[in-house]
Amino acid sequence: MHSLAQPEAIKLSAQLQGRVMPIRQPVTRLDARAVTEDEKKYSVFEAMRVARADARLIGIREKRAKQKEEEAKMKKK
């Protein structure tokens, strides 16, 4: 197994002594508020379905647009 550290750096390194303290992530608490009409009307399920369909059909839509463009060029000739 190859080590990424140089042998000199390994010899100079020392084991951490003492208690290891955990990293505490700051907690941001949100205050309760009333749900707005826009939030009530917005459907996350519908938005996800549309986004998935757009991602899935992007290649087909580009191909159709390119074909229409080529057909328009052929009609002009």
C-alpha positions in Angstrom: 0.0 0.0 0.0 1.4 3.4 -1.0 1.2 6.3 1.4 0.5 9.8 0.2 2.6 11.4 2.9 6.4 11.6 2.7 8.3 9.4 5.1 9.9 12.4 6.8 6.5 13.9 7.5 5.3 10.6 9.0 8.2 10.5 11.4 7.6 14.1 12.6 3.9 13.6 13.1 2.5 12.9 16.6 -0.7 11.2 17.8 -3.3 13.5 19.0 -3.5 13.4 22.8 -6.4 14.4 25.0 -10.1 14.5 24.5 -11.4 15.0 20.9 -14.2 17.5 20.8 -17.0 17.1 18.3 -17.8 19.7 15.7 -21.1 21.3 16.6 -23.2 22.6 13.7 -25.2 25.7 14.5 -28.9 25.1 14.7 -31.1 27.7 13.1 -34.6 27.5 14.5 -37.5 28.8 12.4 -40.5 30.6 14.0 -43.9 29.2 13.2 -45.9 31.3 10.7 -49.1 31.2 8.7 -49.2 29.3 5.4 -49.6 31.7 2.5 -52.1 31.3 -0.4 -49.2 30.8 -2.8 -47.9 28.0 -0.6 -51.3 26.4 -0.5 -51.7 26.5 -4.3 -48.2 25.2 -5.0 -48.0 21.5 -5.5 -44.6 20.0 -5.0 -45.7 16.7 -6.5 -46.8 18.4 -9.7 -43.6 20.4 -9.9 -41.5 17.3 -9.4 -43.5 15.4 -12.1 -43.0 18.3 -14.6 -39.3 18.6 -13.8 -38.8 14.8 -14.3 -40.7 14.9 -17.6 -38.7 17.9 -18.9 -35.5 16.2 -18.0 -36.5 12.9 -19.7 -37.9 14.6 -22.9 -35.2 17.2 -23.4 -33.4 15.2 -26.1 -36.6 14.4 -28.0 -37.7 18.0 -27.9 -34.3 19.2 -29.2 -34.5 16.7 -32.0 -38.0 17.7 -33.1 -37.0 21.4 -33.0 -33.9 20.6 -35.2 -36.1 18.7 -37.6 -38.6 21.5 -37.9 -35.8 23.9 -38.5 -34.4 21.7 -41.3 -37.8 21.4 -42.8 -38.3 25.2 -42.8 -34.9 25.5 -44.6 -36.0 23.0 -47.2 -39.2 24.8 -47.8 -37.4 28.1 -48.4 -35.3 26.5 -51.1 
